[in-house]
Amino acid sequence: MNLVSLRIITDDVAALAGFYTTVTQTPAVFLNEEFAEIRTPQGTLALGSTATVGLFGPGSARPAANASVIVEFLVDDVDAEFERLRDSLAEVVTRPTTMPWGNRSLLFRDPDGTLVNLFTPVTPDAIAKFAGTPR
């Protein structure tokens, strides 16, 4: 089994795609106006409109209701990313901070309230864990 994507349901695919394009510097690929993808070397962040929910089962997902998932991106320099994105972030939850498990992390919310973590491994164990992982 291989995890290939995470999907966020939103009322505004274009706005969320624009936000994640800014964050990742990766253009969104629109399959139609109801569905877009941010494709990275390790996996895809899919963005589906509320109109797609009925395909899975009415009421099976709600936009802007996430309070338990963090979308995480491995970056080369989290402090540099914070400086680049500072004016684009409406809600910074945690400025760049070194976590006890060895990653330096920046946490913020996307326009729908989903928590996003950009991180850089900084301790030897964390660096070894992500060695060879594309960024």
C-alpha positions as CSV (number, residue, x, y, z in Angstrom):
1,M,0.0,0.0,0.0
2,N,1.2,3.5,-0.8
3,L,-0.2,6.8,0.4
4,V,-0.4,8.9,-2.8
5,S,-2.7,11.8,-1.9
6,L,-4.6,13.8,0.7
7,R,-7.8,15.6,-0.3
8,I,-9.2,18.8,1.2
9,I,-12.8,19.6,0.5
10,T,-13.4,23.3,0.1
11,D,-16.1,25.8,-1.0
12,D,-13.5,27.6,-3.1
13,V,-11.1,25.4,-5.1
14,A,-9.5,28.3,-7.0
15,A,-8.7,30.2,-3.8
16,L,-7.2,27.2,-2.0
17,A,-5.3,26.2,-5.0
18,G,-3.8,29.7,-5.3
19,F,-2.8,29.6,-1.6
20,Y,-1.1,26.2,-1.9
21,T,0.6,27.3,-5.2
22,T,2.1,30.2,-3.3
23,V,3.2,28.0,-0.4
24,T,4.7,25.2,-2.4
25,Q,5.8,27.2,-5.5
26,T,4.2,24.4,-7.5
27,P,1.4,25.3,-9.9
28,A,-2.0,23.7,-9.3
29,V,-3.2,21.3,-12.0
30,F,-6.9,21.8,-12.5
31,L,-8.7,18.7,-13.8
32,N,-11.9,20.9,-13.9
33,E,-13.2,23.8,-11.9
34,E,-14.3,21.4,-9.1
35,F,-10.9,19.6,-8.6
36,A,-7.3,20.6,-8.5
37,E,-4.0,19.0,-7.5
38,I,-0.7,20.2,-6.1
39,R,1.7,17.5,-7.2
40,T,4.9,17.0,-5.3
41,P,7.6,14.3,-5.7
42,Q,6.3,12.4,-2.7
43,G,2.5,12.8,-3.1
44,T,-0.4,14.9,-4.1
45,L,-2.5,17.4,-2.3
46,A,-5.9,17.2,-3.9
47,L,-8.5,20.0,-3.6
48,G,-12.1,19.1,-4.3
49,S,-15.1,21.3,-4.2
50,T,-18.2,20.6,-2.1
51,A,-19.9,19.6,-5.4
52,T,-17.7,16.5,-5.5
53,V,-18.9,15.3,-2.0
54,G,-22.1,13.7,-3.4
55,L,-19.9,11.3,-5.5
56,F,-18.7,9.7,-2.2
57,G,-22.0,10.0,-0.3
58,P,-24.0,13.1,0.6
59,G,-22.6,14.7,3.8
60,S,-19.5,12.5,3.9
61,A,-17.2,15.5,4.1
62,R,-17.6,19.2,5.0
63,P,-15.5,22.1,3.9
64,A,-13.5,24.1,6.5
65,A,-14.2,21.7,9.3
66,N,-10.8,20.1,9.8
67,A,-9.5,20.2,13.4
68,S,-7.4,17.0,13.5
69,V,-5.1,16.8,10.4
70,I,-1.9,18.7,9.7
71,V,-0.7,19.0,6.1
72,E,3.1,18.8,6.2
73,F,5.8,19.8,3.7
74,L,9.5,19.1,4.0
75,V,11.5,22.2,3.0
76,D,15.2,23.0,2.7
77,D,15.1,26.0,5.1
78,V,12.0,26.7,7.1
79,D,13.3,30.1,8.3
80,A,13.7,31.3,4.7
81,E,10.2,30.0,3.9
82,F,8.8,31.9,6.7
83,E,10.4,35.1,5.4
84,R,9.1,34.4,1.9
85,L,5.6,33.6,3.0
86,R,5.2,36.0,6.0
87,D,2.9,38.5,4.2
88,S,0.8,35.7,2.6
89,L,-0.1,34.0,5.9
90,A,-3.3,35.2,7.6
91,E,-2.8,33.0,10.7
92,V,0.6,31.9,11.9
93,V,0.2,29.4,14.7
94,T,3.8,28.8,15.6
95,R,6.8,30.8,14.2
96,P,9.8,28.7,13.2
97,T,10.6,26.6,16.3
98,T,12.8,23.5,16.9
99,M,10.6,20.7,18.0
100,P,11.7,18.0,20.5
101,W,11.7,15.4,17.7
102,G,14.4,17.3,15.8
103,N,12.5,19.3,13.1
104,R,12.4,23.0,12.9
105,S,8.7,23.8,12.1
106,L,6.5,26.6,11.0
107,L,2.8,26.1,11.6
108,F,0.0,28.2,10.0
109,R,-3.5,27.8,8.8
110,D,-4.7,27.7,5.2
111,P,-7.7,29.9,4.2
112,D,-10.1,27.1,5.2
113,G,-8.4,26.7,8.6
114,T,-6.4,23.5,8.0
115,L,-3.2,23.5,9.9
116,V,-0.1,23.4,7.7
117,N,3.5,22.6,8.8
118,L,6.6,23.5,6.9
119,F,9.6,21.8,8.5
120,T,13.3,21.2,8.1
121,P,15.1,18.4,10.0
122,V,17.9,19.9,12.1
123,T,19.1,17.2,14.5
124,P,21.3,14.3,13.3
125,D,18.4,11.8,13.8
126,A,15.9,13.9,12.0
127,I,18.3,14.6,9.1
128,A,19.0,10.9,8.8
129,K,15.3,10.1,8.8
130,F,14.6,12.3,5.8
131,A,17.9,11.8,3.9
132,G,17.2,11.2,0.2
133,T,13.6,12.5,0.5
134,P,12.9,14.9,-2.4
135,R,12.0,18.5,-1.5
